[in-house]
Each structure stands twice: as C-alpha cells, then as structure tokens.
Amino acid sequence: MFGRWAALVGAEVAEHAKPLSLKDGELTVQAESTAWATQLRLLQRQLLARIAAGVGAGVVRRLKVQGPAAPSWRYGPRHVPGRGPRDTYG
C-alpha cells in the first residue's frame, strides 16, 4: 500500500500527504500543512473507500491524520525546563 500510495489516493493528495504507519487497521497519514490535514479529515470517507477498493476491504478501517511537526524551541545540547524564549512575550 505504501508503494502504491499515489495510485490509491490520487496524485494531488499524495503530493501533500504521506502514509506513516499501518497498525491494527489504523492508517496514520502526515499532511504537509494544517490546511491539508483539515482537507484530509473532510475527505476521510472517500479516501477510505478508495483505499479499500485498491487493497481490499478491512485492511484500513480508520484514518488518523496528523499535521506537520511543530518547530522545536530546543537549541543546543543542554536545555533548562520551562517556557524558554517564549516567557518574555506579552
């Protein structure tokens, strides 16, 4: 399924989202932006139907959509617990 991702969900969706893992019928997909994550959640039923048509019914029962990874505020090898550089705002 991971090798045929573009054929299963379409070129446009595959360009903006990639499958991460399949465990116990739950497919985890990471979108490149929060807008695409919302779009994938809205298209969830259609995507599940297209995937089932391509790989068989029951292989993927749920779709978990993740947005892009948040930037890390941790710089350097040492880190002090707390809010960090954001504690002086406002």
CORQUIBEL-V733907 format. One record per helix or strand of 3 or more residues. SS is the DSSP state (a for helix, b for strand). FROM is the first residue (numbers start at 1). TO is the last residue. If there is no record, write none. Layout:
ss:SS from:FROM to:TO
ss:SS from:FROM to:TO
//
This chain:
ss:a from:5 to:9
ss:a from:11 to:16
ss:b from:17 to:23
ss:b from:26 to:31
ss:a from:34 to:42
ss:a from:44 to:55
ss:b from:62 to:66
ss:a from:84 to:88
//
